Amino acid sequence: MSNSPFDARPRTFGQRGLRIGLLAAVLLGTVVFVYFMTRRGPETRAAAAGHEHEGASADSAQPVMLTDRDRNRIGVTFAEATMGPLQREVRTVAQVTYDETRVATVALKVDGWVERLLVNETGQPVRRGEPLLELYSPMLVSAEQELLVARRLTADLAGGTGSAQAGAGDLLESARRRLAYWDVPESEVARLERTGVAGRTVAFAAPVSGVVVEKLVLPGQRVMAGEPLYKIADLGRVWLEGEVFEPDLPAARTGLAVTAEFAAMPGTSRTGHITYVYPTLNPETRTGRIRVELPNADHALKPGMYATIRFKAPTRTVLSVPRSAVLATGERNIVFVEDTSGMFTPREVRLGASTDDRVEIISGIAAGERVVASGTFLLDAESNLGASLGGMGNMPGMDVTAPSTGPSTAPPLPRSPARVPQSPGRADTGMQDMPGMNQPTSEGQRDAHQNH
């Protein structure tokens, strides 16, 4: 081969032109690729984002196969879906209130003035027939005078005709009924007929036994007919009114036994029965009211006290599993069912009533199937991890496999050759290591490169 510089110069110029052309083509292709990648439409980007979300979705759980060692490591235990009685206990808060059938309001049926109060305190216990107050009323004085006149007339006509005696007797009975209709005590009427003297005031008695919970009258006060003066409640029996959440309302039935516990009486409980379930529901709290009657002979229960009540719903025969077997994802409820090959398959189920340790299964599994009772959370994580890795493995350019638990046997990666330093003044384009870009491929090209 000739070493003349005249022979080498044409080769040097041709090689330089080739390199410049290739570099320009690569740069142009890079610019075009970046342009189209950054100008993808929103539909393309949305589709890519949707693919990524789908790959990481928690609802794409897949069956899981575990070895005995892995089962022991994550604490997997099993239970069988069985048919049997399910009795749950409903617990709620209630408040003591008056028995409305044992609350009475004292109101007079005549106008007058209160001369004296014989019961002058709120909370004072009273008995039926015990005097509450003394009232002066011109109407009562007139009625008593009429009774005395009718009585004298009856005595004067004792020897008269039959019709005259009958008329006098009717007049006397009418005067007595008038006083009775005004709730004048019989003892006052008897005293009036015995003495023949009308009194200035009349004492009115309590219509029921109980405790004065409201006193609305003062001595010397003028009162009108029908105006409430006292409110008396019999606390020998009280009500408990509780709020039951909407899902538990079907379990609240009239006649069910209820156990009540009170914070004011720790260590003690009382037993009553549900006497009424209110027909309306509170739309704000989504609760319904129930009423429980409790005996209170010792008056230890006071209106306004809070109580915790418990009652058991009627027993039903249902398909159930342990509560720990159900994993709630927020959108659905799943259980892991073991098949004959030892594979754990996630199964979506519909739930019904529940107790402290078991939950009713409406649909999704059958009686006798073996489900995972504990370790469901870790098993679900394992299942979702496998689904995520499987989704990434199907993406173009991805080759994802499950990590190996044993020591690695892959050969070591080859070391990259050291980068050839660039001559002064030459720009580093980052492509010198590409084949054909900076390595002479023939002896003539090497000579031309060296001469250059």
Secondary structure, DSSP 4 states (H G I P E B T S, - for coil): ----HHHHHHHHHHHHHHHHHHHHHHHHHHHHHHHHHHT--HHHHHHHHHHHHHHT-TT----EE--HHHHHHHT-EEEE-EEEEE--EEEEEEEEEE-GGGEEEEE-SS-EEEEEES--STT-EE-TT-EEEEEE-HHHHHHHHHHHHHHHHHHHGGGS-HHHHHHHHHHHHHHHHHHHHTT--HHHHHHHHHH----SEEEEE-SS-EEEEEE---TT-EE-TT-EEEEEE-TTEEEEEEEEEGGGGGG--TT-EEEEEETTSTT-EEEEEEEEEEEEEETTTTEEEEEEEEE-TT--S-TT-EEEEEEEPPPEEEEEEEGGG-EE-SS-EEEEEE-TTSEEEEEEEEEEEE-SSEEEEEESS-TT-EEEEE-HHHHHHHHHHHHHHHHHHTSTT----PPPSS---PPPPPPPPPPPPPPTT----S-TTSTTTSS--SHHHHHHHHH-
